[in-house]
């Protein structure tokens, strides 16, 4: 089951490129923040990204389970 879930998520992943606004804001921050502030900001961003990733995967798992249950119910009624 884990192999199937990993295959599905890897094949259907959509990664967006950074927008020009985001690139500009990063450049502005890198010029104004101290080294210590940059490290702190990156840790905050990493933690936020992990939360988003965990939430997205949890939602995918729930949706997948609901889909399997729905398919099971539909096909079991047609027997």
Protein Blocks (a to p, Z undefined) as FASTA:
>chain_A
ZZmmmmmmmmmpccddddfklmmmmmmmmmmpcfklmmmmmmmmmmmmmmmmmmmmmmmm
mmmmmmmmmmmmmmmmmZZ
